[in-house]
Amino acid sequence: MIDKPDIDERTLAAEVAAAWSVDVVDLVFMPVGLDGQAWAYRVETSDGGRYFLKVRRGDFTPAAVLLPGFLRAQGLQQVVAPLDLPDDGAGRGYGDYRLLLYPFHYGGSLWGRGLTDRQWIEYGEFLGRLHRVTPSAEVAAVLPVETYRSSAGERLRTLGRRAATSETLGAFWKRYGPALHRLAETVDDLASRVTPRQHVICHADIHPGNLIADGDGPLHVVDWDAPILAPRERDLMFVYSTDFGDHPINARRAELFREGYGPLEPDPVLLRYYRSERHLDDVAAFLGSILDPEASAESRANDLHWLTRIAEAVAGPGYTP
């Protein structure tokens, strides 16, 4: 998020130092991510160490805390898992917030610059291995299970009524509202036509923005906030859609991905459902954040940029949900 949380950073730095037994010398806010309930900081320590701190209002899901460490124990070294506390567990309470501390990886996300050929193969290898992992009983007990019931359509309809009379969103809603309502109807229709398939562990947000790499170096997979047991199309949607990242898949990249993943024939109805539902969910989230009276002008402008980008795609003549 662009807006900082209402937190005293000196007190936060002291809390991190005490919780993870590190000597914090600097705490730097990082305006990254689009989750309105989560914020990020870079933590630097006196011995030259660097960490990534995630701050969430309310609790992290048990799966977000437990699954990454389990996957690393299964040999998936690309997974970036939270660091355990010296006493027990990974999460630390801090007033109305929860804290998780991660290793810091250099290089930045691949949303803007895209994946190299080698990284497309590794992307496929990683997802193929992830989808073959059998969850332990403990992990399976905390992972949500796909139901194909989305709240995004109802949220869109409720927020759309407010957007129509909003000074900030009135013109936007007049232009794009009908197309977004049609998208909500499409999601409902696709959900009714889905044929359930085998469930696997899915990251559920594995677009290039959540892949970190230094140059052509190995991938680091971050943001395990909402994993789910679902058909593999839940993850493959990010691979086979052109909406996620500035250098999306093409014929050559698809070939490289399959080289790593192995043989696959994604269900086209599931891919369409997940792509459409993700767009609808993002639209509802951005509408809510823009209509938030406490949002800054800078935050609203950023969210409106991404909202318009999605709406233009949805309303465009070539859009096939």
C-alpha positions in Angstrom: 0.0 0.0 0.0 1.1 3.6 -0.7 -0.4 5.0 2.6 1.5 4.1 5.8 -0.4 2.5 8.6 -1.0 4.5 11.8 2.0 3.0 13.6 4.9 4.6 15.5 7.9 3.3 13.6 10.3 3.6 16.5 8.0 1.4 18.6 7.5 -1.0 15.7 11.3 -1.3 15.3 11.8 -2.0 19.0 9.1 -4.7 18.8 10.8 -6.4 15.9 14.1 -6.2 17.6 12.7 -7.8 20.8 10.6 -10.4 19.0 13.3 -11.8 16.6 16.4 -10.9 18.7 17.9 -8.7 16.1 19.6 -5.3 16.5 17.5 -3.0 14.2 19.2 0.1 13.0 16.7 1.1 10.3 13.1 0.5 9.4 12.1 1.7 5.9 8.5 1.7 4.7 8.0 0.1 1.3 5.0 1.2 -0.7 4.4 -2.1 -2.4 1.4 -4.4 -2.9 -2.3 -3.7 -3.3 -3.7 -5.3 -0.1 -5.5 -2.6 1.9 -4.9 -4.4 5.1 -1.2 -5.2 4.8 2.0 -3.1 4.7 5.7 -3.8 4.1 9.0 -2.5 5.6 12.6 -3.2 5.0 14.5 -4.0 8.2 18.2 -3.4 8.5 20.3 -4.7 11.4 23.7 -3.7 12.8 25.4 -6.8 11.5 24.5 -5.9 7.9 21.4 -8.1 7.8 18.3 -7.2 5.9 14.8 -8.5 6.3 11.3 -8.0 4.9 8.6 -7.2 7.5 4.9 -7.7 6.7 2.4 -5.9 8.9 -1.2 -6.9 8.7 -4.2 -5.4 10.4 -5.9 -8.4 12.1 -4.6 -12.0 11.8 -2.7 -13.8 9.1 -4.5 -16.9 8.1 -3.0 -20.1 9.7 -2.2 -21.4 6.2 -0.1 -18.2 5.4 2.0 -18.9 8.5 2.2 -22.7 8.3 2.3 -23.6 4.6 5.5 -21.8 3.4 7.7 -23.6 5.9 6.1 -26.9 5.1 6.8 -26.4 1.4 10.4 -25.5 2.0 10.8 -28.7 4.0 9.5 -30.6 0.9 12.4 -29.2 -1.1 10.7 -26.2 -2.7 13.5 -23.7 -2.0 11.9 -20.9 -4.1 9.3 -20.5 -1.3 10.0 -17.4 0.9 8.8 -18.5 4.3 8.5 -16.4 7.5 11.3 -16.7 10.1 10.4 -18.5 13.3 10.5 -16.6 16.5 13.2 -17.6 19.0 10.6 -18.9 21.4 7.9 -20.4 19.2 5.9 -19.9 16.0 6.3 -17.2 13.4 3.7 -14.5 13.9 4.0 -11.7 16.5 1.1 -9.7 17.8 1.4 -5.9 17.9 -1.7 -4.1 19.1 -4.3 -4.5 16.4 -1.7 -5.8 14.0 0.3 -9.0 13.4 3.9 -9.2 12.2 5.8 -11.7 10.1 9.5 -11.3 9.3 11.0 -12.8 6.2 14.4 -13.0 4.5 15.0 -10.1 2.2 15.7 -11.0 -1.5 17.3 -8.6 -3.9 16.3 -7.9 -7.5 12.7 -6.9 -7.3 9.6 -8.4 -8.8 9.3 -9.6 -12.4 6.0 -7.8 -13.2 7.7 -5.0 -15.2 10.8 -6.7 -16.7 9.4 -10.2 -17.3 11.0 -13.6 -17.0 14.0 -14.8 -18.9 13.8 -18.1 -20.8 15.5 -19.9 -18.0 13.1 -18.4 -15.5 10.0 -19.4 -17.5 11.3 -23.0 -17.3 11.8 -22.6 -13.5 8.4 -21.1 -13.2 6.9 -24.2 -14.7 9.1 -26.5 -12.7 8.1 -24.8 -9.5 4.4 -24.9 -10.1 4.6 -28.5 -11.3 6.3 -29.5 -8.1 3.9 -27.4 -5.9 0.9 -29.0 -7.5 2.3 -32.5 -6.8 2.9 -31.9 -3.1 0.6 -33.8 -0.8 -0.3 -31.7 2.2 0.2 -33.0 5.7 -2.8 -33.5 7.8 -1.9 -30.3 9.8 -1.6 -28.3 6.6 -4.7 -29.7 5.0 -6.7 -28.8 8.1 -5.9 -25.1 7.7 -6.1 -24.7 3.9 -9.3 -23.3 2.5 -11.0 -25.4 -0.1 -12.4 -24.1 -3.4 -16.2 -23.7 -3.4 -16.7 -21.6 -6.6 -18.8 -19.2 -4.6 -17.5 -15.7 -5.0 -18.6 -12.6 -3.1 -17.1 -10.3 -5.7 -20.3 -9.8 -7.7 -22.4 -8.7 -4.7 -19.6 -6.4 -3.5 -19.4 -4.9 -7.0 -23.1 -4.2 -7.1 -23.1 -2.6 -3.6 -20.1 -0.5 -4.3 -21.3 0.4 -7.8 -24.3 2.2 -6.4 -21.9 4.4 -4.3 -19.5 4.8 -7.2 -22.2 6.2 -9.4 -22.8 9.1 -7.1 -19.1 9.6 -6.2 -17.2 12.7 -7.3 -14.1 10.6 -7.8 -15.8 7.6 -9.6 -18.9 9.0 -11.1 -17.5 9.4 -14.6 -15.7 6.1 -14.4 -18.8 4.2 -13.4 -20.9 5.8 -16.1 -18.4 4.6 -18.7 -17.5 1.2 -17.4 -20.3 0.2 -15.0 -22.4 -1.7 -17.6 -19.4 -3.8 -18.7 -18.5 -4.6 -15.1 -22.1 -5.7 -14.4 -21.9 -8.0 -17.4 -18.6 -9.4 -16.0 -20.4 -10.2 -12.7 -23.1 -12.1 -14.6 -20.4 -13.9 -16.6 -18.7 -15.1 -13.4 -22.0 -16.4 -12.1 -22.6 -18.2 -15.3 -19.1 -19.8 -15.5 -19.4 -20.9 -11.8 -22.5 -22.8 -12.7 -20.8 -24.6 -15.6 -17.5 -25.6 -13.8 -16.7 -29.3 -13.7 -14.9 -29.9 -10.4 -11.4 -31.4 -10.8 -8.7 -32.7 -8.5 -7.6 -30.3 -5.9 -3.9 -29.4 -5.4 -2.1 -26.9 -3.2 -2.3 -23.5 -5.0 -0.5 -20.3 -4.2 -3.5 -18.5 -5.6 -1.7 -15.2 -6.5 1.4 -16.4 -8.4 1.7 -13.7 -11.0 5.1 -12.2 -11.9 4.6 -9.5 -9.3 5.1 -12.2 -6.7 8.2 -13.6 -8.3 11.4 -12.0 -7.1 14.8 -12.5 -8.9 18.1 -10.8 -9.3 18.7 -10.6 -13.0 18.6 -14.1 -14.5 19.0 -15.6 -11.0 16.7 -18.1 -9.3 13.1 -17.3 -8.5 11.9 -16.5 -5.0 8.1 -16.9 -4.6 6.5 -14.4 -2.1 3.1 -13.4 -0.8 1.7 -16.7 0.5 -1.2 -14.9 2.1 -4.1 -16.8 0.6 -3.2 -20.4 -0.5 -6.0 -22.8 -1.2 -6.8 -26.3 -2.2 -8.2 -26.0 -5.7 -7.8 -27.2 -9.3 -4.4 -26.3 -10.7 -6.1 -23.8 -13.0 -6.3 -21.5 -10.0 -2.6 -20.9 -10.4 -2.3 -21.6 -14.2 -4.7 -18.7 -14.8 -1.9 -16.3 -14.0 0.3 -18.1 -16.5 -2.1 -18.4 -19.4 -3.7 -14.9 -19.1 -2.2 -11.8 -20.7 -3.4 -9.6 -17.9 -0.7 -10.2 -15.3 2.6 -8.6 -15.9 4.0 -6.4 -18.7 5.5 -9.3 -20.6 2.9 -12.1 -20.5 3.0 -15.5 -22.1 3.3 -16.0 -25.8 3.9 -19.2 -27.9 7.6 -19.5 -27.0 7.1 -18.7 -23.3 4.3 -21.3 -23.2 6.7 -23.9 -24.6 9.3 -23.0 -22.0 6.8 -23.2 -19.2 5.5 -26.6 -20.3 9.1 -27.8 -20.5 9.4 -27.1 -16.8 5.8 -28.1 -15.7 5.3 -31.2 -17.8 2.3 -32.2 -20.0 -0.8 -30.2 -19.2 -4.2 -29.4 -20.8 -5.9 -26.8 -18.6 -9.6 -26.8 -18.5 -10.7 -23.7 -20.5 -13.9 -23.1 -18.5 -11.9 -23.1 -15.3 -9.3 -20.8 -16.7 -12.1 -18.4 -17.9 -13.8 -18.6 -14.5 -10.7 -17.8 -12.5 -9.6 -15.0 -14.8 -13.0 -13.4 -14.7 -13.5 -13.8 -11.0 -10.0 -12.4 -10.3 -10.9 -9.3 -12.4 -14.2 -8.9 -10.6 -12.6 -9.3 -7.2 -9.9 -6.8 -8.0 -12.5 -4.3 -9.3 -14.5 -4.6 -6.0 -11.3 -4.2 -3.9 -10.2 -1.1 -5.8 -13.7 0.5 -5.6 -13.7 -0.1 -1.9 -10.3 1.4 -1.3 -11.0 4.5 -3.5 -14.3 5.1 -1.7 -12.5 4.8 1.7 -12.8 8.3 3.2 -9.4 7.9 4.9 -7.5 7.1 1.7 -5.0 9.7 0.6 -5.2 11.4 -2.8 -2.1 9.6 -3.9 -3.5 6.2 -2.9 -6.8 6.9 -4.7 -4.9 7.9 -7.8 -2.8 4.8 -7.7 -5.9 2.6 -7.2 -7.8 4.4 -9.9 -5.0 3.7 -12.3 -5.2 -0.1 -11.7 -9.0 -0.1 -11.7 -9.1 1.7 -15.0 -6.5 -0.7 -16.5 -8.8 -3.7 -15.6 -12.0 -1.9 -16.7 -10.5 -1.0 -20.1 -9.5 -4.7 -20.6 -12.9 -5.9 -19.6 -14.8 -3.4 -21.7 -12.5 -3.8 -24.7 -13.7 -5.5 -27.9 -11.2 -8.4 -27.7 -12.0 -9.4 -24.1 -13.1 -13.0 -23.9 -13.8 -14.0 -20.2 
